[in-house]
Amino acid sequence: MKLSLTPQVMEGFVRTFLLERFDNAAEIPEFHKELWGYCCSKEKQVAIAAPRGHAKSTAVTLSFSLASVLFRTASYVIIVSDSATQSEQFLGDIAKELFDNDKIQDTFGAIEIIKRNESDIIGRFMDGKMFRIQAKGAGQSLRGLKWDNKRPDLVVVDDLEDDEAVMNRDRRDKLRKWFYNALLPMMSVSGRVRMVGTILHMDSLLERLMPERQLALGGGKNLQYLVTEGLRQYASKRVPATWYSVKYRAHSDDFTEILWASKYEVDGGNAKQALQAIRASYVNQGLGDSYSQEFLNIPLDSANAIFRQEDFVPFTEAERKKNRSYYVTCDLAVSKKDTADYSVFLVAAMDDSRNLYVEKVIRERLDTYEIVETLFALQNLYQPLAFGIETGILTKTLLPVVEERMLQDGVYPNLVQMPPVTDKIMRTRPIQARIRAGTVKFDVNAPWFFDFQEELCQFPRSKHDDQVDAFSWLGQLLNRMMAANTPAEDEEEEENERKQSFSQYGRNKVTGY
């Protein structure tokens, strides 16, 4: 039986054969029909971000994979998840329906089992047509994967990313490399990939496939691809070679719109109140970020964020003209490769009342020569009281070049070595405390400001954290500088030491004279 899959066909298939597999089987939510529309499209690459607990695995990984095999739109299917164990569980659910669902057997005919184990099933229909479904885990070898002299024609990716691994940048990069270098190339020329999951990090693989990322590729200031409509975001215009993708959230900010209301209307209950209660339970446990991630596909709760949009108070022209002392902090990466971290120089000024003004942020990929040139340019322009630079990068890479330049120019920046702090969140606390006290203001009209604010508001789940690091060093530097003695205090200490060095007879305690 070969029939083109459409959302309508998928709905009929699920109602007939699989409805009992869904929570609240009395109703198929409208957004599931939308998911099937994405899956049944002719698009080669589809990515769907949906909240946890909204049966996305049942709707896509189970139902769509199963229908694709039974309706002969795919014959070699690969199920991929973050672990082999998880993908094998998905495969087990599919196998159970294929071989043990009497309704399917009666409608599509008996299916002969050629091979069946935890990670691989091969079956044959009554007309002799064969199919194969395999389970794979993230990072497994996929190179040269073939069966019956053909490559997979459908790859279903479900929750590819792990909560713990996604917090590590190296592991994110490793997964992304495997995804593009191993998973996508293994498909046949006409093959399709359908990816579902929940966004766990602002630099996660799934987030990178979402419509926001397509905007940067579109070109032209007047092109508006991103559409926020109700509880979903999607691209209004397709950009060649990008993913056909959509992002859902469980409810609107005020809970007036709910993605799957009937799921929470148990025993005549109110869906809005139920979701509010769930959110309150997360927040009361200090897990606001987790709720935002699981239900809203935003892996950061703005209410508990380290830096918030309201923190970024603008300073006035009158404040700009005040008598101020300058400080510069740096987060440096000595490389110009496209994949390298950025180098960041942050310039801030402090007035006599100890109010702080962030005036300039430079964020570029720079080599050693360019870093040194920038450092001395800022020294000449602002005459800062101190440059805060992490100890390791200074001593291991820059110090010989900087010292040579000092002797050459006769200019001697005050380089304050900042000891490395492994806990980046704790590193932010001094500057965060100054912000909460209302003593930090920003040049909000500067061209660097938007990216700076975005990175800080998304921390610690932002794609990059180099601007966060430079800003954090500012807090650390100021604490060190403010803790240091003033010249008057130094003189007082020297006088006390001098007095204490003499005996009651006016003789030096050491020399006796």
N, C-alpha and C positions, 0 to 999 in steps of 0.2 A: 504494500500500500504506500504510494507516494503521493503526498499532498503538500502543497506549499503551506508553511507555517505562518500564521497571522495571529495577532492578539485574540481575535475571535475564536480561531481554532484552538489556541492554547487555553482559553477560558472554558470552552466545551470539553476539552480533554481533561482538564483538572476537575471540573464539576462531575464528570462521569467516572473517573478512575482514581482521583487522588484527594478529593475534598476532605476526607477524614484526616489527612496528614497535616492539615492546617489548624492552627488555633482559631477558635470561633468559626467553625466550619460552615455556619449558616450564611456567611457572606464572604465574597471575594472582594477585597478592597480595591478601589479604583486605581491606586498607585501600582498594584500588582499588574493590572492590565497595561499600564504605562511601561512597566519593566519588560513585559513581553513584547511590547511594541519596539523597544530598543533592541531586545534580543533577536527578534524576527526580521529586523531591518537588513538591508543589503550591505550595511556598513561592515568593513573588515574588522575594525577594532572598536569595541564598545566598553565603556567603564561606567559603573554605577556605584555611587556612594549612598548607602542607606543606613538608617539607625539600627542598632542592635535590637533584637527581639521583634523585628518586623517581618520575619519569615522570608527574608531575601534568599537564603540558601534553599529553602523549600521551593520558592517560586522559580528560581533560576537554576541552581546547581542540580536539584532533583528533577523538577518538572520539565524545564526546557531541555536539559540533557536527555532525559528519557524520551520526550516527544521527538527530538531530533533523530534518535535512533529508530524509534517505532515508525515514524513517517518517512524514513529513508532520506532525510536531508543531511545526515552525517553517518559515516560508517566507522570512523576511527576517531574516538573521543579521548582526550586527556583531561583528567580532573587534577588540578594543582591547588595545594594549600600551603600554609606556612610549615607544616610538618607532614611527613608521610603518614603518620598515624591519623591525622585529621582528614586527609584526602581519602584514605582507605575507609574511614567511617562514611564519608559521602558515597564512595563506591559501593559499600555494603548496602546502603539505603536504596541505591539505584538497582542493584542486583536483586534485592528482595522484591521490588516491584516487577522487574522483568520476568522473574522465574516463579514467583509465589503469588502474584496478584491474579486471582481467577478471572476477574473482569477483563484484564489485559489479555490473558491467555485465550479467553473466549472470543474476543474481538479481533485480535491480531494473529491468532493462531499459536499453536504450541511452539516454543523456542527451544531448540536443542542446545544443551550446554556442552561446548567443546572444551572450555577451560574455565575454571572458577577458583580463584584464591583471593587473598586479602587485597592484593594490588593489581589484579589483572583478570578480566573476564572476556571470553570469546564465545559468541553464540551464533546460531544459524537459524534463519527463518525457514518456514516450510517450503518456500520457493527456492531455497538454496542460497539466498543472499546472506552474507556473513557480516558481523560487526565486532568491534573490539573496543573496550573501555579500560583505560589504565589509570591508576592513581600515582601521583608523584608529589614529592615534597620540595619546598623551595631549596634551591642549591644543588639538587640532584642532577646527575649527568643526563642530558637530553640530546646530546650531539649524535646525529646520524640515526635518530629514532625513526624506524620504518616498520610497516607490517603489510604483507601482501604486495610488496613493492610500491607502497604509497605512504606518504607522510600524513600526520593527523590533519583532519579537515575541520575539527572543532576542538578548541581548548577553552575550558571553563576554569577560571581562576577565582577562588573563593577565600577571602581573608588570608591573603598572602603574607601579610606582615604581622609580626609578633609584638605584643605590648612592650616587652623588655628590650628586644633587639632594636626596635625603631628609635629608641632614645639614644642610640650610639651612632654617630655619624659614619664611622668606618663601616659598620654593618649595613647602614642604609645604602651607602655607596656600593658595597659588595652585592647586595640584593639587586639594586638597579642594574648593575653591570651584568649579572646573570640573566635578568629578565630580558634585556635587549640583545645580549650576545648568545644566549642559549635558548630561551623559551620562544621568543617570537620567530627566530629563523627556522625552528624545527617544523613549522606548519607548512602545509602544501601551499602552492601558489594561490589557490582559491580558498584557502583556509580562513577561518574566522576565530577571533578570540573574544570571549565574553567575561568581563572581570567585575566582581562584586565585592564589597567590603565596607568597612567603617574607617573613617580617616582617623589615624592615631597620632599624627604629627604633621606640622605645617610643611615639613620637607619630606613627607612620606611619598612613596611611589604613587599611591592612589591619588593623593592630593595633586601631584604633578600632572596627572592626566585629566584633572578637572577643568571646566571652562575658563576659570580665571587665568590659567596658564596660557590659554589660546589667544588672549587679548594681546599679549606681548608679541605674538607672531603675526598678527593681522596687518600691521602697517597702516598708516593713515590715521590722523587724529580724529576724523569724523566717523570712523567705523566703530560701532558699538555692538559687539558680539554677545557680551554677557547679559543675560536676562534673569532677573529674580522675579519669579511669578509664584505667588502663594508660598508653598513650602518647598519649592525646588529652584535650582539654578541650572541654566543650560545655555548653550551657545545659539544665538539666533541665526547665525550664519556659519556655515562650515568653512573651516580653514583647511586647505589641502594638507594631507599627510598627518593630520592630528586626529585625536580620538573623538568619537561621538560619545559624549559623556553627560552625566546629570548628577546633581547632588541634592539629596533630600534631607530634611530635618523633621523631627517628630511633631513639632508644634511651632506656632508663631510665638513671639516674645510675650504676648499677652494671653496665650493659651486659647484664643478665640478660634484659631484654625488648628485642626488636629489631623495628622496624616492618616491614622487608622483609629478613628474614634471608637468603633464597635469593640475593638480589642480591650478597651478599658471600661466599657459599660457593662460590667459584670453584675448580674442580679439587679438590673435597673439602675446601677450607679452612674455617676456623672463623670465623663471622661476627663473634663477639665480639672475637677477636684482630685481625681485619681492621679493624674500626671503631676499636679502641684504637690501632692503628698509624696510622690516618689522623689521629686526634685528636693523637697525639704529634707527627706531622709538622707539623701546624698550630702547635702550642704551641712546638715547637723553633724555628720561624720567627718567633715573636713574634706569631702570628695566632690566639691563643686566642679573641678576640672573633669573628673570622670563622668559626671552627668552630662556636661557640655559635649564631651567627646562621644559618648555612647548614644545620646539622643539627638544631638544637634549637628553632629559632624564638624564640630569646632573643638579641637583638643585643648582648649584653654577657656577657663571661666573668667570672663572679664571682671566679675565682682571680686575675685580672689587673685587677680593678676598682680605681679610684682610692680609692673608699670601700667598705668591706665591712661586713656586718652585725656581725661581731665587733669592729669598731672602736668601736661605740657602747656604751661601758661606763657603767653607772649610777653616780651619786655618792650618798653616804649622807647621812643627816640630820646626822650629826656633821660631815661636810665642808661641809654647807650653812651651819653655824654658825661656821665659821672666819672669822677676820679677812681680808677680801678687798677688792680694788679692782675696780671695774666698768669695762667697755668696751662701747660700742654701735657696731655697724656697720649700714649701710643699703644696700639695693638698691632704688632708688626708680623708680616709673613714675607720672607725674602724669596719671592718667586713671581714670575709674570705669566705662568701657565694659566690657561683658561679655567682649569680645574682647581687652581690654588686658592687659598684663603686670600682675603683682602688685607691690605695694610690700612690702618685707620689712624689719623691724627685728629684729636679733638682739642679745640681751643676754647677755654672758658676764662671769664674775668670775674673778679670778686671786688665789690665796693667796700667802703669803710664800715658799712653795717653788716658785712659778711654775707650779703646777698650774692648769689652766683648767677652768671649769665653765660649760657652756651652760645657762642657766636659763630663757630665754624666747625664743620666736620669734613675732612678729606678722606675719601674711601676709594682706593685704587689698588690695582695689582702692580707692585713696584719691585724693581730689583734693588740690590744693595746701594748702588750709586744713586738711584732716584730717591731712596729713603733718606740718605745722608743729605742730598740736595734739599729735600723738603724740610728736614729738621733745621738746617741752617737758615733757610729762607724764613721759616717761622720765628726763629730766634731773632733775626734782623728786623722782622716786621713787628713783633709783639714784645720783645725783650722779656719773656716770661721769667717769673721767679724760679720756676722749676719745670723740667721735663720728667714725667713719670714713665719709665720704661721697664718692662719685665726683665728681671735679672738675667735669665737664660739667653734671651735673644740678643741682649746687649753684649754680654761677655763672650758669647760663643761666635758671634757673627759680626757685630758692628763696631765694637770698641776700637780695634786697631785703625779702621778707616776714619772713625770720628776723631780720634786723637791726632791723626795725621792732618785732618782738616782744621782742627783747632790751632795747631802750630802754624799751618799755612796762612790762615786768615787772622790769627790773633783774636779769635772769638771763642769764648769759653762758656757754652751752655751749662747750666746747673743740672746735670743728669742725676736723677734720683732713681736708684735701682729698686724696683718693686719686687719683693719676693713672691714667687708663684703661689697661688691659692687654688688648690684642686677643686674645691667646692665653689662653683661659679655663682650659685644662688647666694651663698653666704657673702661672696665678694661684693654683691650688689647692695647689701644692707646699708652701708654708710651713706651712699648717694641716695638710696631710696628714702632714708630717714630725713635727709635734707629736703627732698621733694615733698614729703608728707608735711614737713614743717612750713612749706610755702616759701622757701628761700632760694628756689631754683627756677629760672625763667629761660626761655628759648627764643631764638630768631625764627619764628614760625613761617616767615615769608621767604626764607632762604631755600635755594633749590635742593639742598641736601635734606631738608627737614622731613619730608613725607616718608622717605625710605628709612630714615633714622627712627621716627616715631613708630612706624609699622614693625620694625625689627624688635624694638624694645617692648611693645605691647604684646607681641607674640612669644617673647622669651618666657620659659626655657624651651619652647617647641618651635622656635623660628628656624628657618632654613640656615641662616648665618647668625653668628653671635659676636662678630668682630667689633661692631659698633657698641654692643652691650659691654664687651670687655673694656674698650677704651673709656666708656662712661663710668664703669665700675672702678677702674684705676683712678679716675678723678676723685671719687670719694675716698679711696684708700690714701691717695697722695695728700689730700687736704687734711685728713686726720693726722697724718705724720707731721705735716708742716705746722698744724695748729698745736700739736703736742710739744713741738720744739720750743726751747726757751727763746724769749726775746733777747736782744742785746743787753738790755738793762738787767734782765734776770741772769744772764751769763756773767755780767760784772759783779752782781751781788753774790753769786755762787763763788766766784774767784776770790772775792774779799773775805768771805766766810772761811774758805779753805786756807787763805793766808793767815787769818787770825788764829785758826785752830792749829796751825803748824808751829806756833810759838808757845813756850812754857810760861808759867806765871812770872818767871824772872826775865822775860823778854828775849830768851835764847831759843834758837831753832832747835826743835826736838830731835832732829836727825844729826845736825853738825855740832850742836852745842854752842854755836856762836850767835 
